[in-house]
Amino acid sequence: MFKVDSITPEQFTELTRLAQEINSTLQKSQVIHILLSRAAEISGFQGTCLALFNDNQEAPEVHAHGISRELTAHVARLSMGPLRDTASAEEFSRIDDLPAGIEDAFSGAFCFSLIHNGIMLGLLYFFDHGESPCSENRMQVMQIFANFAATSVANAVLYEQRERKIRQLNILNEATISLSSEPDMKSLFQKLADHALFLLRSEAALLILLAPGSKQEIEQTYISGSLEHNSMLIQPRVSGLFSDMVAAQKILNLQSEDLEAHHIDLPFSLPHVRNLLAIPVIHQQTSTGILVLINKTNSPFFDKEDEDLLMTYGFQAALSIENARLHEHNKRLAITDGLTGLFNHREFQSRVHAEMRRCERYKHPFSLLMIDIDHFKTFNDTYGHPVGDRILQGVAATIRESIRDIDIPARYGGEEFVVILPETPYHPAQIVAQRIRGKIFEKSYGKTLGN
C-alpha cells in the first residue's frame, strides 16, 4: 500500500477534479469512457483497459482505450487467470511477462483491482511501451485513481440495474394493460410472444400452446422476433427435456455448450440457436403452454434474473390465456345452440343479414336451406323428449358433415334447421339439400335410440 503523502498537492487537486468528473454521471458507458481516457492522461501510459466481471464467472466485459479491438480478447483471457487472484490479494500487480499478442504491442503493464464493499468488480490495466521503471509517485496516483474508479463503477452498475428493473416493470405493466384489453384470442397470443421478446431482449420468442388435457401435443405456436420464421419447423409434440420440463413444471436454461454437447429434442427446428430459456405456462397447477426465448441479444446467456423475470411474466401469460379461453367459450355459448352445437336463431339472423348485404354489394348469389323433421311431435310423444333430443343431435351432426366449412348451419327452432350457402346459386344448392336429405334418410339412429 502506498502512502498518500507521496503525491504532490497539484496531483491531489487533479485527482479530486477527476473524481468529480467521473461522478458527474451514472451512465455506465459514460463512466467507462471517462475512466479510460483520464486513466491514460494521469498515468502517462499509452493504453488503458477495464475488465468488468459478472456474477456467473464468465469471461469479463472488456473496454479499452488506446488498444486495438483484437487485443481485448487477450485481456479477457488474462483477467480470468491467476492474475485475478493476485491483484485481488495485493490490490495491484506488475505484469512483466505479457501473453502472446499483447507482448507484441506493449512492453509491460500494471493491473489494479477494483474492489467495492469487499466485492471484486474488475481489473484496471495500464499498458506502456517504455522500459524505464515506474516511480512510487506514479504508482500512488494510479492506485488512488483505481479506488475512485471502483466507487464510480459500483455506482454505475447499481444505476444500470435499477434502470433495468424500472424498464422491466414498465414493460410488465404495459403488457398487463395491453393483454387485458385485447378481445381477440389470436391477437392476444401473438402479443404474449411479442411482449416476452421485448422484455428479455432476445432474437426470437415462441408461445407454444398445448392441446387441452395434454402435456405433449402442440395445439398452436405463435412466433415473434427477427429469426426467419419460414425456416422454423414446428414439431407436433414436445419430447425429451421439454417434455420433462412440462411434467416437472421447472425452468429450462440451455447455454451454447449444452446445445453443442448434447442432442436436445427441441419442439422446433431452427439454425443458429446459441442459448435458450423456456418455462411452462402454468394455470391452477396445470401446464397449458410453453414460453421459449432464443438467443439473448445483450448477453451470451440467460441468467438467474432472466429466469425470475420470465417466470413472473409467465404467471401473467397463464392468466391471460385462461381468461381469453373463458371469454371465447362464453362468446361461443352466446351464439350456439346448447343442444346441437349449431348456431342459434339469433346468430342465424345476424349471419343471414350480413350475407344479404354482401350479396347486394358484390352481386354474388347465396342460397338458404330450410330443413324440417317430419312428424317430430308425434315421435316425441311416443318415445319421450330425451330420445327426441338425441335425434336432433344426430341430424345436426349429419348436416354439419354434409356441408362446406364456409357454410353456416343453425338451429332455427324446435325441429327446424337452416343452412346458409354463400356463393351458391339455386341448382348447386338443390344438390346440397338432396345430399343432406339422403344422408339423413340413410342414417341409422338405432345406436342413438338404443333398444
N, C-alpha and C positions, 0 to 999 in steps of 0.2 A: 504494500500500500504506500502511496506517495504522500508526502506532506503538502498541505495546502500552501504553506509559506514558500514553496518552491516556485510559485508562479508570480509574475510581476503584477503591480496594480493595473497596468494597462491591459494585461491579459485577463485579469479578473473582471474588469469593466466590459471587455469584449465578450467574454463568456456569459456574463449577465445579460448583455444585449441579445446574444444568440438564444439564450433560454427564453427570453420574452418573445422573440420572433417565432421560435418553434412552437411555443404555447399559444400563439395567436390564432391557431386553427385547430380544429378537432378532426378534420377530414383526413383520413388515413393516407390517401395518395399525396396530399399536400404536405403532411408532416414528413413522409418519407423523402419527398423531393427536397425539402429544406434541409433535412438531416444530412443527406448525402452530399449535397452541394456545399453546405457550410463545413462539413467534416473535412472535405478536401482543402478548403480555404484555411482553416485553423491549424491543420496538421502539415500543410505544405506537400502532402503526398499526392501522387498522380491519379490514383484510383481509390474509390471507396465502395464498399459493398455492404448490404444489410441482408442477413438471412433470418427470417422470422419463422419460428417453429409453430406447429399446430398441436392440438390435443391428441392426435392419433399417431404421433411419432412417425408420420410420413415425411417425404422429402420436404425441406423447408421452402418457403416462398422467398425467392431471391430478387433483390432490387440492386441496381448498380449505377455508379456514376464514374465516367472515365474508363469503363471496362466494356469490352465488346460483349454482345449477347452470347457468343459461343462460349466465353469463359464462365458465364454464370452457372452453367451446368456443372463445371468443375468445382465451383464454390459450393454448390448444393451438396455434392458428394463429400467434399472436405468437411462440411459442417456436421455431417452425420457420423463422422468417425471419432476417434479418441480425442480430437481437438475440442469437441463439445464438453467433455467431462473435465479436461484440463482447464479450459477457460472458465468453466463454472466454479471450479475449486479455487483458482488463483485470481479470478476476475479479469486477467488478461494473459495472453500467450504470444511469444515471439515465434514466427514461423520462418525458419531459415531454409528448410528443405521443402520447397513448394512442389506440389504434384505436377506431373507432366501436363502440359497445356498452359498452366498458369506460369510455370517457370520460364517459359519462352518469352513471356510478356513483362514479367517483373522479377526483381532480384530478391525481394524479401517482403514480409508483411507482418503486421501486428493485428491481433484479434482480441477484442474486448467483449466480455459477456454483458448482456442487457438483462439485469435481474431486478424485478419489482415485486416487493412483498414476498420475497423468497421464491418467486416463480421465474424460471428461465424463459425469457421471451424470445431471445435470439442472439445473434453474434454480429458485431460491427467490425468490419475489416478495413484496414488501411494498407494499401499496396504502394510500393515505392520502387523506382529504378535505381536509386543511389546505393552505394556500397558503404557509406560512412555510418557510424553508429548513431543511434537516436539518443538525444540528450534526455536527462531526467526531467528537465523542464518541459520538454516537448511531450514526453510520456504522461506527465501530470495533466497537461492541457487536454490530451486525448482521453484520459481517464475521467476527468470531470465532465467532458462533453458526452462521454458514453453514459454517465449517470443521468445527465439531462435527457439523453435520448431514450433511456429506459422508461423514465416517467412519461415522456411525451408519447411513446409508442403504446404504453399501457393505457393511457387516456384515449388515444385514438382507437384502439381495439375495443375498449368499452363503449365508446361512442358509436362505432360501427355495429356492434352487437345490439345496442339499444335501438339504433335506426332500423336494423333488420327486423327486430321484434315489432316495432311500430308498423313497418311496412307489411309484415305478415298479418298482424291483427287487422290492419285496414283491408287487406285483401280478403281475409276471412269474413269480415263484416260486410264488405261489398258482395261477396259471394252469397252470404246468407240472405241478404236483401234481394239479390237477383234471382236466386233459386226459389225463394218463397213467392215471388210474383210471376213465375213462369207457368202459364197454364198448359202449354203443350208438352207432353211427356217426352217426345223425341228431342225437342229443343232443350229440355231440362237435362237430359242425359248427356247431350253434347256439351252443354255449359259446365257440367260437372268435370268433364275431361279438360275443358279449356281452362277453368279456374285452377285445377291441380297443376297443370303445366306452368301457368304464370306464377303460382305460389311457390313452387320449388325450383323454378328456373331450369327446366330440363328441355331436351331436344324433342321429346315426344311423351305423350301421356295417353294411356288407354283405360277406359272403363269397360270392364268385361262383366256382363250381366249373366248370371247363372239361371238356368231354367228352374222354375218354382219346384221345390222339393228335391232338387238335385245338387250335389256337391261337385259335379264334374262336367255335366253337359252345359255347353255355352249357348245361350239364347241369342245374345246380341252383343256387338262390340262397337264402341264409339272411340274415335281416334282424334287426337289433337297434336299439332306440332309441325315441325319443318321436315321430318323424315318422309321419305317417299311412300305415300300410302299405297300406291299401286303395287309396290314390291312387297307389301306385307300380306302374308298368307295366314289367315286366322284358322286355327285348328278347331274341330268340332267339340273337343273335350279337353279339359285340363288333366295333366297327369304328372307323375314324378314329384319333384319338390313343390310345384304349385298345388297339386292335389293334397299333399301333406300340409301345406300352409293353410289351405281352406279348412281341412279337417281339424287341425290343431288351433286354428284361429290365431296364428302368430305372424310376425313380420318376417319378410324375406328380403335380405340385403345382400346382393351379389356384386362383388368387385371384379375387376378385369381378370385377376388371377383365378378367381372361381370359374369364370366363364371359359377361360382358356384351358384350365387343368381338368375340368370335368365335363361330361356330356350332360347338359341341362335340357330337360324336356320343356322348352318354352311353349306357351299356348299360341305363339305366333312365330312366323319365320321372317327375320329381319336382319340384314347385314349390319356390321359395324356397331354392335352393342358393346359398349365399354363398361358400363355399370348399370345396375338396375335395382330399383326399390319397389316392393309390392306389399300391399296389405289386403286382408279380406275386408269387405264391406259387411258389417255385422249389424243386424237389427233383431232385438229380442233373442239374443244368443244363437241366431241363425245366419249363416253366411249367404248373402244374396248376390254378391258380386266380388270383383277384384279391381283395385286401383293399382296401376302399374306406371311408374316413372322411369324413363330410359335416358341415360347419358346426361348427367349433371353438367350444366354449361359453365359454371363459375368455380368448379372444384373437380378434382379427379375421382371423387367418391361421394356417396351419400353418407352423412354422419348421423350420430345419435339425435341431434337436434332436428334433422330432417325426418327421422323416423317418428319422433314425437309430434311434429307438426302435421305429418301426413295422417297419423292416427286421429288427431283432433279433427282434421278435415274429413276423415273417413266417417266419423260419427255423424257429422252434418250431412254427408252424402247419403248415408244409410237412411236417415230420417227423411231426406228429400225424396229418395227413391220410393220409400214406403208411402209417403203422402201422395206422390204422383200416381202410384198404382191404385191407391184407395180412391183418389179423385177420378181416375179413369174408370174404375169399377162402378162408382156411383153414377158417373155420366152414362155408362153403358146401361145400367139398370133403369135410368130415366127414359131411355129411348127404345128399350127392348121389352118384348112380352115375356113375363116371368115363366109362363108355361112352356112355350115353344122355342124361345130364344130368338125368334124373328123380331124385326122392328115392330113397335106397337103402332096403334092407329094415329096417334099424334105425330110420331116421326114420319109415318107414311104421308100424312098431309103436307108436312114440311118438304119432304123429298119430291113429291109429285108437283107441288107448286114451283119448286126450283127447276125441275125438269121441263115444265111448261114454259117458264121464262127463257131457259136456254134454247128450247125448240123454236120459240118465236124469234129470238135474236139471230140465231145462226141458220134457221130454216132447215134444221135436221129433224127427222122423224123420231118418234118413240112410241112404244106400244104399252098397253096396260092389260094385264090378265086378271080376271076376277074368277076365283075358284071357290066352289061351294061343295060341301059334303052332303049328298042326298040322304034324306030320312034320318038325319043325325039325332033329332029329338027323340024319335022312336027308339033308336039304338040306345040312347042314354037311359030312357025309361026302362028298357029291357035289361040292360047289363049294369047300369049304375054309372054315375059320373066319374069315379076313379078310372074305370076301364075306358070311358069316353075320352078322358084326358090323355091316356096313353095312345089312343088312336090319333088324336090331334098332334101329339108329339111325333108320331111316326109319319104322318102326312107332311108335317113341316120339314122333317129331315129329308123326305123324298123330294120335296120341292127344291130344297137347298142344293141337293146333289144333282139336280137336273138342269141347273141354270149356270150362267157365267158368273165370274167374280164381280163384274161391274153391274150385274142386275141387282135389283133391290126387292127382296121378298119381305112381306109384312103380314101380320095377322090383322085383318080388317075388323073382326069382331065375331064372337061365337065360333061357328064352324066355317067362317068365311075367310079366305086368304086373298091376297093381291100381290102381283109381281109387276114392277116397273122394268121395262126392257129398253134402255137407252139405245139410240142409233139403230133402231129396229123397226122396219116398215111392217105392213099388215101381214103379208104372206109368210115371211120368216117367223113372225110372232105366232101364227097358226101352228107352225111346225113345233115350236117350243111348247105350246099349250097341249098339243096332241101327245108330245113326248111325256110331259108331266102326267097327263091323264092315263096314258098307257102304263107308265111305271107304277102309278097308284093302283090301277086295276090289277096288274100282275103281282103286286106285292102281297106277300103272305104275312098277315099280322097275327098269326096264330101264336107265335112266341111272345108277342106283346100281350095278347089277351090271356094266355095260359089256357088251362083246360076248362 
